[in-house]
Amino acid sequence: MGKFPCFCGNVISDSLYPSASAGTLRWQDEFETCDREATKQVAEFLSAIENGNRDEWISIYFSPPYPLDIANHEVISDIFTMAFNAKGHEVYRCSECERIYLQDEFYSDKWICYEKSSS
């Protein structure tokens, strides 16, 4: 995203990582879909290792120039990252007024704003 202005005039930015203003919301069905996909891909990766096809599997699953000399635990971490990056809604919180901006659809520029209740 980079940065955008909040209705209060504050600029919300996710330029630094980790960001105290940025997060991801996944509904339970999205989370379960991501988890199942990651688990399936990890099982296929482990099977490829056992069958001596590790590098071929990596080359097919990841886009070049993904390194082949990477440790297996890092490959598994990247599998989970890819699976969980496929679903969800980005969420941003203004540090000044605490408004929440929820992305309407993943990878879209449409945002729904929720204002903190004064109760």
Helices and strands as residue ranges (DSSP letters): E 3-5, E 11-13, E 22-25, H 28-50, H 54-61, H 72-85, E 89-93, E 100-103, E 111-114
